[in-house]
Amino acid sequence: MKKLIMFLLLGCLVLTGCSFGKKDALEEFKKKVENSNSYYIEGQMDIVNNEDTYNYNVEVSYKKDDNYLVKLNNISNNHEQIILRNKDGVYVMTHKSMQFL
């Protein structure tokens, strides 16, 4: 999961550009991610499956010791899914399971 988050952050950095070379930017970015205690990112993810496209708003929170909270919200039908990882395990919650919270 951490590699996925690093890949997403790296993609954002590469797309936005920078004032120095790609190699320098990549190394600087890796250092910042590896040395951070926490981070929060927001973005939009588009999934293309044959002729269908699914658009999601994505929020990712990370805290030291591999604690993650990922919120996926389908833009077209407002269906929300939450993925939580902490010391107790990995949990996936959908709209029906969150009604009782």
C-alpha positions as CSV (number, residue, x, y, z in Angstrom):
1,M,0.0,0.0,0.0
2,K,2.9,2.4,0.8
3,K,4.3,1.8,-2.6
4,L,1.0,2.6,-4.2
5,I,0.8,5.9,-2.3
6,M,4.4,6.7,-3.2
7,F,3.5,6.0,-6.9
8,L,0.5,8.3,-6.7
9,L,2.5,11.1,-5.1
10,L,5.3,10.6,-7.6
11,G,2.8,10.8,-10.4
12,C,1.5,14.1,-9.1
13,L,5.0,15.5,-8.7
14,V,6.0,14.5,-12.2
15,L,2.8,16.0,-13.7
16,T,3.2,19.3,-12.0
17,G,6.8,19.8,-13.0
18,C,9.6,21.5,-11.1
19,S,12.5,24.0,-11.5
20,F,15.3,21.4,-11.5
21,G,16.0,18.1,-13.3
22,K,13.7,15.1,-13.2
23,K,16.3,12.9,-11.5
24,D,16.9,15.5,-8.8
25,A,13.2,16.0,-8.3
26,L,12.6,12.3,-7.9
27,E,15.4,11.9,-5.4
28,E,14.2,14.9,-3.4
29,F,10.6,13.6,-3.4
30,K,11.7,10.1,-2.2
31,K,13.6,11.6,0.7
32,K,10.7,13.7,1.8
33,V,8.2,10.8,1.6
34,E,10.6,8.4,3.5
35,N,11.3,11.0,6.2
36,S,7.8,12.2,6.8
37,N,5.7,11.1,9.8
38,S,2.4,11.7,8.1
39,Y,0.8,13.1,4.9
40,Y,-2.6,13.8,3.4
41,I,-3.3,13.9,-0.3
42,E,-6.4,14.4,-2.4
43,G,-7.0,13.6,-6.0
44,Q,-9.3,12.2,-8.6
45,M,-9.0,8.7,-10.0
46,D,-10.5,7.5,-13.3
47,I,-10.9,3.8,-13.9
48,V,-11.5,2.7,-17.5
49,N,-13.0,-0.8,-17.8
50,N,-13.7,-1.7,-21.4
51,E,-16.3,1.0,-22.4
52,D,-17.1,2.1,-18.9
53,T,-15.3,4.9,-17.0
54,Y,-15.7,5.3,-13.2
55,N,-14.6,8.6,-11.6
56,Y,-13.7,8.7,-8.0
57,N,-12.6,11.4,-5.6
58,V,-9.8,10.0,-3.5
59,E,-8.4,11.1,-0.1
60,V,-5.4,9.4,1.5
61,S,-4.1,9.9,5.0
62,Y,-0.9,8.3,6.2
63,K,0.5,8.3,9.7
64,K,3.8,6.8,10.9
65,D,3.9,3.0,11.6
66,D,1.9,2.2,8.4
67,N,-1.5,3.6,9.4
68,Y,-3.6,4.5,6.4
69,L,-7.1,5.8,5.8
70,V,-8.2,5.8,2.1
71,K,-11.6,7.3,1.1
72,L,-13.0,6.5,-2.3
73,N,-16.1,8.4,-3.4
74,N,-17.8,7.5,-6.7
75,I,-18.7,10.9,-8.3
76,S,-21.7,9.6,-10.3
77,N,-23.6,7.8,-7.6
78,N,-21.9,9.1,-4.4
79,H,-21.0,5.6,-3.2
80,E,-18.3,5.8,-0.6
81,Q,-15.8,3.2,0.4
82,I,-13.2,3.5,3.2
83,I,-10.1,1.4,3.5
84,L,-8.4,1.5,7.0
85,R,-5.1,0.0,7.9
86,N,-3.8,0.1,11.5
87,K,-2.0,-2.2,14.0
88,D,-5.2,-4.3,14.3
89,G,-5.5,-5.1,10.6
90,V,-7.1,-3.9,7.4
91,Y,-10.7,-3.0,7.2
92,V,-12.9,-2.1,4.2
93,M,-16.1,-0.3,4.9
94,T,-18.9,0.4,2.4
95,H,-22.0,2.5,2.7
96,K,-24.1,-0.3,4.2
97,S,-21.5,-1.2,6.9
98,M,-21.1,2.5,7.8
99,Q,-24.8,3.0,8.5
100,F,-24.3,1.5,12.0
101,L,-21.3,3.7,12.9
